[in-house]
């Protein structure tokens, strides 16, 4: 069977026989992959002209709903993917991380739409005033790049590696060209077949390359984004491509790194954290047969616990059953291929020049329901390096399989220094019950890590673990780890957008951003804004209320009603030495009085409820006798999806509430949120 490439809106096989792809368990040939004869310049241009044009017309909310629909569609077909995934050597648990973890990324990023406006672009940061009179200002916009996201992915997560990246660029409004690692690309192809069949994505939003990337990088432009996951050496080769350098093409690299776990000096074999530590190390060494860029490669323990730790870890690892992942008793499957196994063995030999094996065998492994000679099986290997400050190799060579090295440290400063010797890691963990130790370690080691997990009895039960990247947090690391970032919630979406500073009048910036800017011209209407449905409201709709005089009786009554008898609100207080001249009104009373001025409350209207208050500030003391009024403006509109068919159609409206006194000076400002009914 020859794998197909999905390019230019159709499925195409490359020329020639192609590269043979093998079943990791049986060693049998299951497919061939080739991209020979493909026109990579046309593939990229098709993505820009067709996919990008379609996606950038959609709003964030439309793109987010598209991701949710795709996630639901794939989830219904997940069992198909599990059956294909077994060929990669993955167990059901391993495949769950890859398949349902990848689909989970679609769900997570779909929910991110609520943090963006219902527009194809968004603002970034806060507005900046640029003049004394308030007629000139600046703001930053983020717009989708006009290129494609080129994803060159690793073999260990053929589904998650694609979906976790594509979810972000699709939400940003940018199409993708995915080039999975060839040896497991048959699983990626199976998922893409279903994605294309769904017709959920616009045409051109996704193209798939099964085989060599050819000269694709020679045709990228400054509007494209290239991401790479894999070995440091391959990443550096790609990153130094002449075209990427000349065009200043954004290149996001996530390289395999020598991640570490630290056993805190407060932990003893009779404490809960000891068992947590053993469980975490065993899991990270054996899940996906250790083929994770986030797997634990270095185990740092207090020197007096070195022997206890490696003996206990050996006992824990001995419970791992290895073999055919289709067998229910198997807990660790095969590596992705025999070539990968040989590479791991060669790297272990390099480590053994200054380390020793304390658990496992390099030459033999007991397997269940499989032939160890035909499949890519390998025993978990625990090595020990007794002099880690003199042994540089252990901080330089990574064995991309079920291999880790334990080493001693004298004190916390040594542990921090050893963790840093990895020269940049995706993640690191410390197991400790001491918040003092945790704080010192995190602050000391943070410069060399993309993520740090502090693991103890309190969080272990619900912890996602050392090796689990999460879509709402960045995934990446400095130095050897590549210096890039993937995912990361709103931060991740920005990688695929261009930031531009826009300057102009507040009224013009309001029109561009669809967010009301202070000092912009308001829209006066004879109809009160609270009487308008969500669709009828315009950003800038504004009323200026009548005035209300604040009295001492008002202040006393609010103090009695609320129970807030703070001294500044009491008339008989001696105000010498305070910030106030005399009895001052409660800030919350001023906000409540403001609501009484701007709320139209005499009959039912489309406003369903008050949803909350953001950014409430009291800017000037209000004394008895002051006259206050409010400028009330529609600031921003955010749609809400119905929860079910019985849900009331509605959206969230943000209102700018500016409170003034008789001198026309601000006494307070807030953003309130209301839930407003739609017409249909």
N, C-alpha and C positions, 0 to 999 in steps of 0.2 A: 504494500500500500504506500503510495506517495502522498505526503501531506500537501494540502493546498494552501496557497497564500491568498488572503482577501485584499485585493488592491483595485483601485480605479472602479469600485462599485461591483466587482465580480470575483468569483473564486477562480484562481489560475494556478496550475502546477508549473513549476520551473522546468527547465530543459535538463536532459540527462538523468541518470539514475539517482544521483544524490548521495548524501551521507546516510549510512545505515544507523538506525536507532534501535536500542536493545531493551528487552525486559530486564529490569534490575535483579529480579528473583531467579529467572530461568536462564537468562543469557540469550534467549531467542530473539531474532530480528523481528521487530513488530511494525516498522515503518521506515520510510526514507524521506529526507528533507533536502530541498534544494531551492535556491533562488536564482539559479543561473538563467540568464536571458531577461531578467526583470529590469525595467527602466526606473531606477531609483529617483532620478530627477523628476520624472513625471508623477511618481507616487507622492512625493512631497508637494509638488505643485497642485495636485488634485486635492490633497488635504487642505491646503491653504485656500484654494478657490471655492471648493464645494463644501467641505466640512466646516471650515472656519466661518465662511459667510453665513451658513445656516445657524451655527451655534451662537455667534455673537449677536444675532437678532433676538435671541431668547433672553428673558430676564433671569436673574438668579433663581427666582422662585420657580420659573418654568423648568430650568435646568435641574433644580433640586427635585422637583416632582418626577422628572424623567429618571433620575438616579433611583428614586424610591420604587418606581414602576419596574425598572430593570432588576433591582434587588429581589423584588417579590417574584418576578418571572424566573430568575435563575434559581431561587430557593426551591421552587416547585420541581426543578429538574436536577437537583443536586445529586440524586442517587446515580444518575448517568455518569457524573463526574467522578464519584467515588470508585466506580468500577474501572475507569480508565486510570485513576490515580494509583491503584495497586501495582500497576506495571512499573511505577517509579521507585518501588521498594518501600513506600510509605504505609504505615499501619492506618487503621481507621481513625485513631486519635491524631496521627500526624496529618492525615488528609483533612480532618476537621479544621485544623489551624489554617491550612492552605485554602480550602474551598469555602467553608462557612466564615472563616476569618476575612477572606476577600470580599464575600458578599456583605458581611457586616460593615466593611469600609464604605460600601455604597450607601447603606442605611445611615451610617454616621454622618457622612458628608451630605446626604440629602437633608438631614435635619439642620445642617449649617445654614440653609437658605434663610432661616428666620433671622440670622444675624446680618443679612444683606437687604437692600431695598428691592422693590419689585421693578428693577431696571436692569439693563445689560451691563451697567457699570456702577461704581460706588465711590463714595468719598473715603479718604484715608486720613485719620487723625482729626484734629480740631481746626476750625477756621482761624485765620490769623488776621487781626486788624492791622492795617498798614497806614492809617491816617488819623489825625486828631479829630477831624470832623465826622469820621465814621462813614465816609462815602467811598472809600477805597479799601479793598481787602483781598486776601488770598486764601485759597483752599487747595488741597491735593485731591486729584481724581485718580482712580485706578480703572483702566480700560483693558479689555482682553487683547493680548498680542495678536497680530494678524498672521501668525505662522502656525506651526504644528509642534506638538510635544513628541519627540522621538525617544522612546523608552527602550533601552537595551538592558534586558533583565537577566538575572541569574537563574540557574537550573533548579535551585532548591525549593522555590515556591512559584511554580508555573501559573497558578491562578491568583493567589494573593499578590504576587509581585506585579501582575498586570492591573488588577482592580484597585489596589491601594493607590497607585499612581494615576490611573485614568479617572478615578472618581474626582480627584482634585482638579485636573486640567479641564474635565468636562464641566464641572461647576463654575470654573473660571471663564468658560466660553471658548476653549481651545481644543481642537481635535487631536487625536493621537495616532502615531504609527508605532506599533508594538513589535519588537524583535526579541522574542524569548530565546533563552539558551536552547540550542538545537536538541540536546539529549533528552529533554522532557517537553519539547514543544508540542508533542502530540496531545498532551493534556490541555495546553493553552488553546490549541486549535479546536478541541472539542467544545470548550466554553465559548469561543468566539463564534462557532457555528450557531449556537443557540442565541447569542446576542444578536447576530445579524438576522436570524429567522424571526426574532421578536418584532422587528421593525419599530422598536422604541426609540432608537437613536436616529438623528438625522443622517442622511447619506453623507459619507465622507468623514464622519465623526470618529470612526475606528477603521484602521487598516492593520493587517497582520502579515508579518514576514516570518516564514518558517525556514530557517537556514541562515546562510551567511548574510551579513549586512552589506556586503559588496562595497560600492563606493558611495553609499548613502550620505555619509558625513561630509563628502566633498561638495554636496549640493545644499547644505543648510544655509540659512540666512540669519541676520540679526534678530528677526522676528520669531525665530524658532527657539525652542528650549530642548536641550538634550539632557536626559538623565541616564545614569549608569549604575548598576548594582553588580558587584562581582569582585574580582581580585584587584589588589592595588596596582599591580603591574599592568594589567589590561586597561584599567581606568586611566592611568597616566598616559598610556599610549594613545588612547582615544582623545583625551583632553588636550594633547599636544598637536592634534590635527591642525594642519595649516589653515584650513578654512575656518575652523572654530576660533582660532587666534585672530585671524584677519577680520572676521565679522563680529568679533566680541560676542559670540553666541553663548548665552547662559548655559553652563554645564554643571549639573548637580550630580555629585558623585557620592555613592555610599559603598565604601569598600569594606571587605572583611577585616575584622580587627581582633586584637588579643584582649578580649574582655576579661575582667577579673571579678572574683567574689572575695570578700574579706570577712573572716570570722572575727568578731569583736573580742577584745581581750577580757571582757566581762563575762563571756559565755563559757560555761563548763559543761562537761558531758551529762550532768544531772539537771540541766536547765532546759526549758522548752525550746529555746533558740538553737540548741545543739541539733535536735531532731529536724527543726526547720531547715537548718543549714545542710544537713545530709540529704534531705529530700530535694532541695533546690538544685544541689550539684548533680545528683543522680538524674533528675529530670532534664537538666540542660545538657548533660552528656549524651543522653539516649533518645530524646525526642528528635524525630527526623534523622536518626542515627548521627546526631551531632552536626548535621549539615545546616547550620543556621549562622548567619552573619553575626547574630547576637549571642551565640552560645558561649558558655564559660570556658575559657582556655587556660586561665591561671587561677589557682586557689591559694589564697594567702591566709595562713593561720599563725597564731602565736607560737613561738618556737617550742614552748614547753608542752604544747598539745599536738605537735607534728605527728608523732607516732600514733597517738590515739585517733587522730583525724583520718590518716590514710588507712588504718585498719578498719575503722567504722565505715568509711566510704567503700572499701573493698567488699565488705559484707553486704552493703546496700546494693552495689552494682551486681553482685552475684545473683541477686533475685530477678534480674532482667532476663527474660526469655527472648531468644533471638530466632528468627526464621521467617517463614512465609507469612506475610502480613494478612493473608486471607484466613489464617488459623487464629481462632479466638484467644488461644493461650499466648500468642506472640505479643511482646511488648516493644520490641525493636526490630525493624525490618532491615533491608539492605541499603547500602549506599546507592546513589543514582546510577552507577555503572562501574564496571571493573577498572576502567581507566582512572576513575576518581579514587577507587580503593588503592590502586598502585601509587598514586600521587601521595595519598595519606601515609602509606607505609614508608615511602622515600623520605618524607618530612619527619616521621618518627625516628628514623635512623639518624637523621641529623641531630635531633634532640638528644638521642641516647649517647652522643659523644660526651655530654656533660650531665646527663640525668640517668635515672634507672627506672625500670618498670616495677611498680609495687602492686599492681593488679592487672590481670588480663594477659593475653598472648598475642604477639604480632603475627604468628604463623598458623595458629589454629583457632577454630571457633565451633562450638556446638550449636547446631541449628535444628529447628523443628520443621518438619514437613517441607524440606527443601534440600538442595544439593549445594553444600558450601563451596564446592569447586566451580560450579556453573554460575552461581549468583554472586553478587557483589557484597558479601557479608564480611563483617569485621567485628572482632571482640572489642568491647569497651576497654580502653587503655588508660590507666591512671599512672602517670609518671611522677617522680619526685626529684626536685632540684634542691639540694641542701644549701647551696651557696648562690642564691639568686642575684646578689649584687655583683658577683664575679662571672656569672653565667649570662652573657648577653644573648645567646642564641634563643633561650626560652622566651625572650621578649621580642624576638624578631621573626621566628618561624611559626606559622600557623598550620596546624593539621586540621583540615576541614572535614572532620568526622568525629566519632565518639572518643575523642582524646583530650585530656586535660592534665595539667601539671600542678602538683601541690608544692608549696614552698613556704619556709618559715619567715616570720618577721619578729624583731625584738620589741618594737614599740610602735605607737600609732604613726609617728613621723616616718618610720621605715615603711609601714604599710602604704602610706600615701605616696611615698617615693617609688615603691615597687609598682603601684597601680599606674603611675605616670610613665613608667618605663616602656609601656606599650606604645608610647608616642602618639596617643590619640585613639580613643575607643568609642564605639557606639553606645555602650552601656557598661555599668559597673554596679555591683550590689555590696552592701555591708549588712551583716546579720548581727544585730546588737540590741540589747534591752536598754541601753544607756543613751538618752537623748544628748548628753554631753559629748559622748564619743561620736555619735552620729553627726552632730553639728560640726565638730572639728574635722571629721573626715570629709563631709560633703563640701565644706568651704575650701578645704585644702586640695581636694581632688577634682573639683568642678571644672577647672581650666582645661582638663584633658579628656572630658567625657561629654557625650551628648545627652545622656540620661543616667541618673543614679537612683537606685531602689534601696530604701532603708527598710529592712525586713525584720519584724519581731512578732511576738506572740499576739500583739494587738491587731495587726493587719494581715497576718499570714493567711488566715482562712479565706479572705476575700481578695487577696493580692492576685494580680494577673501574672506575676512572676517576673523573674529577671529578663527573660528573653522575648517578652511580648510587646512589640511596638503597638501603640494605640493611636487611632486616627486623629484624636483631638490634641495629641502631643507631638512635638517634633521627633522625627526619626532621622538621626544622622550623628555625626561627631567630627571633631577637629582632627587635623594631622593625618595620621595613617588611615583613619576612618573615612577620609575623603573631603572633609570640610564642607559637606553639603547638608541640606535639610530636606526631608520629605514629609508630607502630610502636615500635621501641626495645626489643624483647625483653620481659622481665618488666615493665619500666617502662611499656611501652606498654599492656599489659593492664590496669594499674592505673587508667588513665584511665576505664575503664568500671566501676569498682568503688568502693564506699563504704568508707572506712576508719573503724573504730570502735574506741575503747579499751575493753577489757573488764577489769574488776577483780574479784578474788575469791580464793579459796584456791587453792593449787597443784593440789589434787586436782580442783576444779571446772574450772579453766582447762585441765587435762589432758583432761577429758571433752569440753569444748567444742572444743578445737583438734585433738584426736586426736594430740597430740604430748606426750610425757611431760615434765612440768615438774619441775625439781629440788625436792625436799622434798614432792612429792605422795605420797600413800599408794600403795604398791606392791601388786600382786596376787600373793599367795603361792599356789603350786600344787605339788602333790606330783610333778608331771611337770616335768622339767627343760625350760627353754625351747628348748634345742637339739633336743629330741625332738618338737617340735611342727611341723606343716606350716604354711606361710604363712597359710592360712585360719584355722588354730586359734589362732594367736598373737594376744594382745590387747596393745594399748598399755598399759604398766604392769606386764606380767608381770615378776616380779622374783625373784632369788635373792640371798641373802647368804652368801658362801662361808665356808669354814673359814679359819683363820689359818695364816700361814707365817712362820717366823723367817728373817730375812735374815742371812747369815753373811759373815765376811771371806773365807772360801773361795769362797762364791758370787760375790763381787765380783771376786776374782782370776781365777776360772775364766771369767767373762764377758769380762774384759779380754783374756785369752789367746784366747778363741774369736772375739771380734769384732775384735781388733786395736786396740781403743780403749784406749790407755794414757795417757789424759789425767791430768795430775798428781794431780787430786783423787781419782782412783780407786786410787791407789797407796798402800799402807799406810806406806811409809817416807818419805813426803813431809813436809817441814817446813811445817806449816799456818799458821804465824804470818804475819799480813798477808793471809790469804785470807778468803773468805766461809765457810769450813768449819772445823769443830772437829777432824775426823779423817777417815779414809778414808770416802768417801761412795759409795753405790751408783749405778751408771749409771741414768739415767732410763729408757733402753730396756730395761735388765734388769728394772726394776720393772714396766714394761708387759708384758714377756714373762712375768714371774712371775705377774702378774695373769691373763694368758691361761691359764696353767697351773692357776689356781684356778677360773676360771669355765667353762672348756671341758669338756664332757662328751665324752670321747674314746675310750671303750672299745668302741664299736660304731657301725655305720653309723647315720646319722640324717639328717633332711631338710636339714641345713646342707650346702650344696654346696661352698662355699669362702668364704674371707675376702676381702672386696672392697676393703678399705682402712681407713684411720684418718683421721678428721677431728678438728680442734680438740684435739690432744693437748697437755696442759700438765702440768708437774711443779711442784708448789706448795710442797713442803717437803723439805729434805734428808733422806735415809734412810741412817742409819748402821748398821753391823753390830750385831746384837742387836735391831733393831726387829722388831716383829711386824706384818705387813700382812694385810689382808683386802679383799674387793671387794663392793660392792653393784652388781649387774648387772641392768639394767632395759631392757625393750623400749621404745624411744623413739619410733619411727615406722616405718610400713610403706609401701613404694612398689612398686606392681606393675610388672612388666616384660612387654612384649609379646613373644610368640615370634618369632624371626627367620624361621623356616620351620616346616614341618610336623614336622620331626625334632627341633626344639629342645625341651629340657626345660622344662616349665611352671615358672615361678619368679617370685620377687619379691625386692626388696632390703629388708633390715631393718636399721634403725639401732638400735644399743644404746648406752645411756649406761653407761660404765664409771667408777665412782667408787672410788678407791683410798684406804684409810684405814690409819693406824698404830694402835698399841695405845692411844693417847690419844683415838682416834676423830676425829682431825683429818685433813683431806684431805692426801694426799701426791701425788695426781695425779688427773687427770680426762681422759677421752677419749670420743670417739664412734667406735665401730667399725661397719663395714658388713659384713654377710654376705649371701650369695646363698642363699635358702632355697627349697626345692622346694615346689611346689603339689601338692595331691592329684591334680588333673587339669588 
